[in-house]
Amino acid sequence: MPAISGSKRLILGREHDEALRAGALAALRRLKAQTRASSWDTGGCQEVTTLRFTIDGQEVTLTSGTNSGLALEGPAVLVDRIRTEIEASLSLDESSD
């Protein structure tokens, strides 16, 4: 299925990277994301967890899947903004060690 015009899918990293997942969720909290839905599903040996958020009226999805990694999808500008927040969050965590 083709992406919606103006949307972006960004693979953030490995699906089991707990620091990355925590950084992504912290970034979403800082941006005052509202949780819209969550789901967990399996298909054979594949597991997929999907979290949908709304930020400023725009929907963004954080998906964690076996063999597909931790991915962020939504409007390109918003995805880039969240990525910047995630990077800032991870930098702050690393500097506090």
MARKOL-115074 format. One line per field, with one value per residue (C-alpha): residue number from 1; x, y, z. Coordinates in nm, 4 decimals. Example, Ala and Ser with C-alpha at 12.3 -4.5 7.8 and 13.67 -1.06 7.14 Angstrom:
<nodes>
n	[1,2] $
east	[1.2300,1.3670] $
north	[-0.4500,-0.1060] $
up	[0.7800,0.7140] $
</nodes>
This chain:
<nodes>
n	[1,2,3,4,5,6,7,8,9,10,11,12,13,14,15,16,17,18,19,20,21,22,23,24,25,26,27,28,29,30,31,32,33,34,35,36,37,38,39,40,41,42,43,44,45,46,47,48,49,50,51,52,53,54,55,56,57,58,59,60,61,62,63,64,65,66,67,68,69,70,71,72,73,74,75,76,77,78,79,80,81,82,83,84,85,86,87,88,89,90,91,92,93,94,95,96,97] $
east	[0.0000,0.1510,0.2130,-0.0274,0.1114,0.3184,0.3566,0.6833,0.7857,1.1080,1.2761,1.4174,1.6066,1.5683,1.2313,1.3834,1.5869,1.4249,1.6240,1.5072,1.1448,1.1621,1.3164,1.0406,0.7666,0.9337,0.9514,0.5827,0.4944,0.6954,0.4996,0.1760,0.0747,-0.2639,-0.2972,-0.5685,-0.5338,-0.3001,-0.2894,-0.0765,-0.0991,0.0856,0.1097,0.3140,0.6361,0.5847,0.4713,0.3504,0.2683,0.1035,0.0472,-0.1460,-0.1156,-0.2538,-0.0366,-0.1891,-0.4681,-0.2311,-0.2030,0.1296,0.1898,0.4693,0.5025,0.7300,0.7539,0.9638,1.2210,1.0888,1.2147,1.0704,0.9072,0.7415,0.4896,0.2846,0.3039,0.6660,0.7099,0.5728,0.7856,1.0970,0.9959,0.9488,1.2818,1.4565,1.2875,1.3894,1.7508,1.7439,1.5924,1.8568,2.1364,2.0055,1.9886,2.3435,2.4857,2.3320,2.5315] $
north	[0.0000,0.3384,0.5970,0.8873,1.1985,1.3963,1.1027,0.9513,0.6184,0.6249,0.3145,0.4329,0.1155,-0.2380,-0.3406,-0.4612,-0.1465,-0.0451,0.2799,0.3826,0.2923,0.4879,0.7843,0.7753,0.7636,1.0458,1.2561,1.1927,1.2960,1.6190,1.6946,1.6336,1.3384,1.1915,0.8139,0.7218,0.3431,0.0552,-0.3021,-0.6138,-0.8968,-1.2058,-1.3805,-1.6975,-1.5978,-1.2274,-0.9904,-0.6375,-0.3682,-0.0527,0.2713,0.5578,0.9129,1.2532,1.5646,1.8987,1.7211,1.5020,1.1250,0.9492,0.5758,0.4029,0.0384,-0.2296,-0.5456,-0.8580,-0.8215,-0.4748,-0.2705,0.0288,0.2598,0.5990,0.7000,1.0111,1.3531,1.4101,1.7359,1.5803,1.2656,1.4830,1.6885,1.3720,1.2308,1.5483,1.5140,1.1465,1.2332,1.5049,1.2618,0.9964,1.2540,1.3713,1.0122,0.9339,1.2492,1.1653,0.8382] $
up	[0.0000,-0.0942,0.1743,0.2062,0.0405,0.2894,0.5261,0.6392,0.7912,0.9900,1.1338,1.4659,1.5550,1.6879,1.8272,2.1569,2.2285,2.5574,2.5872,2.2412,2.3201,2.6478,2.4638,2.2020,2.4659,2.6636,2.3464,2.2765,2.6343,2.5976,2.2806,2.4747,2.2583,2.3410,2.3139,2.0641,2.0454,2.1129,1.9882,2.0075,1.7573,1.6441,1.3119,1.3272,1.5027,1.4289,1.7052,1.6345,1.8896,1.7579,1.9508,1.7883,1.9156,1.8264,1.8470,1.7536,1.5666,1.3630,1.4030,1.4445,1.4904,1.6815,1.5756,1.7130,1.5066,1.5013,1.2232,1.1282,1.4221,1.6027,1.3489,1.3597,1.0927,1.0321,0.8676,0.7596,0.9511,1.2705,1.2348,1.1975,1.5026,1.7111,1.5895,1.7069,2.0471,2.0697,1.9912,2.2578,2.5084,2.4421,2.4632,2.8014,2.9293,2.8142,2.9735,3.3106,3.3394] $
</nodes>
